[in-house]
Amino acid sequence: MGEVTTEHRALPRTMRAVVCHGPEDYRLEELPVPAAGPGEVLARIHYAGICASDLKCYLGAPMFWGTPDAPGGYCQPPITAGHEFIAEVVGLGEGAGPKYGLEIGDRVISEQIVPCRQCRFCRNGQHWMCDINDVYGFRQNTPGAWADYMLFPANAINYKVPNTIPPDHAAFIEPLACAIHAVQQGNIQLQDTVVIAGCGPLGLGMVAATKLKGAARIVAIDLHDDRLAAARQVGADVGLNPRAEDVVKAVKEMTEGYGCDVYIEATGNPAGVGQGLEMIRKLGTFVEFSLFTQPATVDWTIIGDRKELTIRGSHLSPHCYPIAIRMLEEKLLPMDDIITHRIPLEDFQAGISMVKSGASSVKVLFDLSL
């Protein structure tokens, strides 16, 4: 490849990128390496993760692609996929260095949403609910991290990452930050029994964050015993497998028949919603985190007339990146067990298949050095 020279270092003209063109139509392509304009940061990707939302976009979930009756959706193809990553600063546009406290060679991460700074929510300090909602890897304004290089726009929220965190572990900052926000939405108290339903990478992060909140009892639920073992390793007191036992009955038995105080739904399966509504006590708090590929249908009288529940959503990870960085610095999660696969970008189809199966993987990363 030919070379172009920036003020700081020579960069290749082109790069590898996995580009989303539609459901189940992702292609490895060669694209131009972007240049950093005023206020922008150019970063070389070290590791990038495959998120459950990436999988659901790939599979054609209505949120991303609409339905036959209402075409269109959140994803804007063609777009380079990926929003979980760790990178190195290789280019700084005018003013970007002092703005973010960054220098060439720094390890860096960018919050997954790039806020518009103009809409009602941004003006009210609620940037994670930005009406434009430019999240890396889905929107035309924010190409993602399944590529050798990535550009952080001038409105991005960027963080310098300490070199004390191994680079592959640092790729877990984004999902861990999302997990922390979900736990914060639960308003967990010291006496609470908290159920985390779904022990994939995000659910494991939720268990670890719930442990920090000091809950009296943490119950992990998953269909895979190896994931339940990992949940115990990061702080769960009890692990339940719905294939082996009646989990609603089990939780009620350990809470004098009342049910759990907080239920965090991270299964991605609509059945997890009904399960939680039956399991949670009256006046409890239900936190909905998952993205679903199909609608979740429940009897809403449970929420109002029967139990008067507090229902909280959880979107992205506002103000949680510094907490996630600290948790990884303090080695509060067994990252070498959570990261089960590190594969070349060229093997992206195999990586997506591993995440879809969930049978042999927890967190799958692309190693861009391969």
N, C-alpha and C positions, 0 to 999 in steps of 0.2 A: 504493500500500500504506500502511496505517496505521503508526504509529511507536510503539515502546516505548522507554523511556529507562532506561539503566543508570546506574550511578554515573559512568561514564566518557564515554559518548557515546550518541547516539540511533542505534538500529538498526532496520531494517525488521522487520515482524512475520513475514514469510514470505520464502522463498528458493527458487531453482531447485535441483533435485537430480535426478540420474539414478539411478533406483531399480531394483535387480535384483529381479524377481519369479520368475525361473526361466531355464533355458537359452534363449537367444535371445529373451528377454522382458524387455527393459530399457526403462524409460519415463521421460520427462522429466516431473517432477511439481513441484508447489508444496507445500512443507512449512513448518512453523513454524521460525523461527530458534531454536535452543536457547539456554538461559541457563546461565551458569557458576555451578555450586554450589561448596561448599567444596573447595578444592584443585584446581579445574578451570580450564581455559583455553579461552576462546572465540576462534576465529581466523577471519579472513576469507581465503578462498583466493585467491591470485593466479594460480597455474598448477597444473595437475594432469596427471599423465601416464597413459598407457595402458600397462600392463605385460603381458608375455606371460601371466602368471597370470590377469589380468583377461580376456584373450582366451579362455583355456582354460576359465575359469568360464563365460563367455558361450556357448561352444560345447558345454558339457555334459560336460566331462571327469569321469570317475568319482570322482576325488578330491573334487570339489566337490558332486556330486549322487548318488553311489552308482551302483549297477547295478540292472537289473530283479530280480536275485536277492537283492541287498542294498541296498534303497532307503535314501535318506538320504545325507548327506555333510557336508562341511565348511561349505558355504555355508548361511546361515540367512536366507532371504528372508522378507518384503521388506526389503531393506537398501540404503542408499546406497552405491554402489560407489566404489572408488578408494583407493589407499594411497601413491601417489607425488605429492608436492605441495610447495609453499612457500606460506607464509601470513603474515598480520600479526595480532598480538595486538590484539583489540578488546574483550576482557572478561576479567577476572581474578576468580575466586572467592576467598573468604576464605583467606588463607595461600598462594595460588598464586604471587604475585609473588615473595616472598622464597624460597620453596621452589625455584623454577626460575631465579631471577635475571632475571625478565622484567618489562617495563613495557609499558603501552599504547603501541602503535606499533612495537614491536620486530618484526623479521622472525623467524619461528619455524618450526621443524619438529618433528615428533613421531615417535619411532621407531615402525616399523610395527606392532609388537606391544605390547599393553598387558598386562603380566604380572599375574597374580593375587596374587603375593607370598606365597602360602600353600602351593602344591603342593611336592612333593619337589624339583623342578628349581629353582623359584624360591628355595626355602630354601637350596639348594646353590650359589646364585650363577649359575645357568644359566637366566636369565630367558627367553632366546630359545627354549627348549624347553618353556616353560610348558605344563602339561597342559591348561589351559583354552584356550590358544592364540587369544586374542582379537586378531586382526589386523584393522586398519581395512579397511572395505569388504566384509567377508565375514560378520562375526558381529554378532548383535543388540546386543551391548554396545558395539560400536565402529563406528557409521556412518562412512562414508568421505568422500573429498575431492572426488568429482564433484558438487560443490555450492558455493553461494556462501559458506556458513559451515560450520564443523566444530568439534565439541567434543572437547577432549582430556580424558579422565577423570582422576580424582585419582591413579591408579596409573601414568599415562603417563610415558614417558621423553622429556623435551623438551629441545631445544637452541636457543639463540639463534644466528641466522645473520648473519654480517657483511654490512653493506650494500655492501661492496666486490665482492660476487659479484652479477652481474646476476640479477634475479629468475627469469627463465626458466632460466638455468643452474642456479640453486639447486634447481629442481625435479628435478634429476638426482642430488641427494644420496642419496636412498634407493636407486635402482638401483646407483649407484656403490659405496655401502657394502656391498650384497649381493655385488657383484663382488669387492671387497677381501677379504671373508670367505672366498669360494671360493678365492682365491689363497693366503690364509693356510693353508687346509686342505691345500694341496699341499706344504707344508714345502720350498719351493724352495731349492736350493743354487746357488752361483755357477757351477758347472760344468754345470748342467742344460740340456738341451733340453726346452722346455715347449711343448706343443701346446694351443692354445685352439680348440676346435671349436665354431663358431657365433659370428658377429661382428655380432650385433645390438647394441643399446645395452649390454646386460650384458656380452657378450663383449668389446666394445671397452673397457669399464671394466676387465675382467680383463687385457687386453693391457697397458693403462697401468699397472696395479698390478704386474704381473709385471715390467715394465721397471724399476720401482722396486726390486724384489727383486734385480735384478742377474743374472738368468739369462743363461747364455752364448748361448742361441739361443731366439728366440720364433717359433713357427710358427703362423700363423692359417689356419683352414680355414673356408670358407663357399661356398655355391652362387652367391653374387652377387659379381661382380668389383668393383663399387663399394664393397661392404663390405670386401672385402680391401684395397682402396686406402686406406680409412679406417683399417683395422687397421695398415697400414704407417705411416700418419701418426702413430699414437699409440705406435708402438714395435715392431711386428712386423718381424722380419728377413726372413721368407718368407711368402708368401701362396699357398695351394693351393686349387684349385677341383675338387672330386670329379667335376664334369661334364667336366672337361678332361683329368684325369690320374688315375692310380692313387695316391692320397694315402698309403696304407700303404707302398707300395713307395718313394715319394719320401722319406718320413721315414726309412725304414730305410737308404736309400742315403746320406743325409746324416749318419747316426750309425753308420757302419761296420757296418751290418747289425743293430745291437742294438735299435734302436727308441728312442722318446723316454723321458725319465726321468719326466716328469709329464704326464698328459693330463687336461685339464679339459673335461668334457662340458657344453656350453651350447647344443646345437642344438635341443633339444625334440623330436628325432626319434629313435625307438628304434634306427634304423640307426647313429646316432652312438655308441651303446654298444658294439656289436660291432666297429665300426671302431676304437675306442679300445683295446679289449682285444687286438686283433691288432697294433696299432701300438706299444704300450707295451713296454718292455724287461722282462726278468725283474727281479723285486724293485722294480719301479717303483711309482708312486703314481697311482691313478685317483681323480679327484674328480668325483662326480656332483652336478650342480647343477640340471638341467632338471626341469620338470614335464611329464609326458607325458599325451597324450590316450588312449593305449592302452598296454598292457603291453609292456615290452622283454624279449624272450626271447633268452638267450645260453647258450652252453656254459660252465657254471661251472667245469669242469675247467681251463679256461685260468687262472682266478684262483688255484686251489690247486695242482694237480699240475704244471701246465706252467710257471707263472711266479711263484708265491708273491707275489702282488700285495698292496699295501696299498690298501684301498678306503675312501675317505672321503666322507661326505656333506657337504652345505653347506646350511644352513637360515638364512635371514634374515641379520642383519648385526651380531652382538654386538660392541660396543665399536669399531665401524668408522665411525660417523657423524663423529666429529672428524677422522679421517683423510681421509674423503671431502670434508669442508668445506675442509681444508687443500689438497687436490689441486686443487679448483676455484679456491680463492684464488690458487694458484700457476700457474693456467692450463695445467695439464699435459694437458688434453684439448682438441681443437678443437670446442668446444661448438656453435659456429655451424654446423658441418657435421653434428654428431650430431643436433641438434634440427632436423628437416627440415620440420615442420608445426606451426603454432600456430592452432588453430581454435576457434570458439565452442562452448560447451557444448551448444547446440541441435543441433550437427552430430555428436553422439556416434556415431550409427550409421555415418556416413562415416568417422570416426576409427577405429572398430573394424574396418571393412572394410580400411582402409589398413594397419593392423597385421597383419591376417590375410594380406593379399597379400604384404607385405614388398617389393614390387617397386619402389616409389618412395619409401618412407619408411624412416627409421631410428628416431628418437624423435618421437612425436606427442604434443603437449601441448594441453590445453584452456586457453585464455586466458579467465579469468573476467571480464576487463574488457570483453570483446566482447559 
